[in-house]
């Protein structure tokens, strides 16, 4: 990265190619800004330019160099208070005027860029945004993520194995669940609007890159389990799912190139971090009752019931049709009979 680019304020958009290259290299350990990184870079710029809730402008000290410096400290496991103290000393030795709140905000932003997860040092700010967020008030970011993304197995599943019908396509077309794409991992598989909509994290390229990172800040096997949950909901062998994903422009293209998993070996016991959310998702699908003809057409969980319904429909239409024909024919005959009687008199 050129020296001028390194100290370029984050308010100057779009980022130059050299800045993007440096961010990928430092934050993701990736040396090339290849096309699959595009969703992350878009997320990067959206988060970097988002203003603070209590400020009308961005701190003047926020540059790409600041992001890199703070990010390195976070990935090294430095506690939050120590990062704050270090950067307060750096700021005090410069001409820039940044408060502790500015640096706190910068640490939150760096944490989001590293994890694609909403991270807030103040719980009130997360509530104002009305989003799921990881609280990070002390200790290292790795500790905060481990505390939030902990093993969740409090709900009991009706079945131990996950059937082939358990897909996002069926949730959408049979249960009528609104699929909402999110770039916030904390929102993944979270139901909203009285279980009428569910968030699904779509940035598969981010997960693939983080899968083999040595300084991955997430809990052990968390990334792989998240990839498995996506592969479960979007099976690569399902043509309907593949066509649907390719028709979407707002999701990561890598989502349509997901890994193939041995579905018959996956059960609820395989999942620790997403277990309870998957159980709720499965319950919503199992308890759903199609209310429209479109939902009934796609609901083939019970083949006998599906064939019975769709054979009965044309039979019912034919019966009604001939009933109407017979009624009209009888009315015509009565009418002609009355006309003959009138002419005879």
Helices and strands as residue ranges (DSSP letters): H 3-6, H 17-28, G 35-37, H 38-48, H 64-75, H 80-92, H 100-115, E 119-120, H 123-129, E 134-135, H 141-148, H 168-173, E 178-182, G 185-187, E 191-192, E 197-201, H 204-210, H 222-233, H 239-246, G 253-257, G 263-265, G 268-270, H 275-286, H 293-298, H 303-344
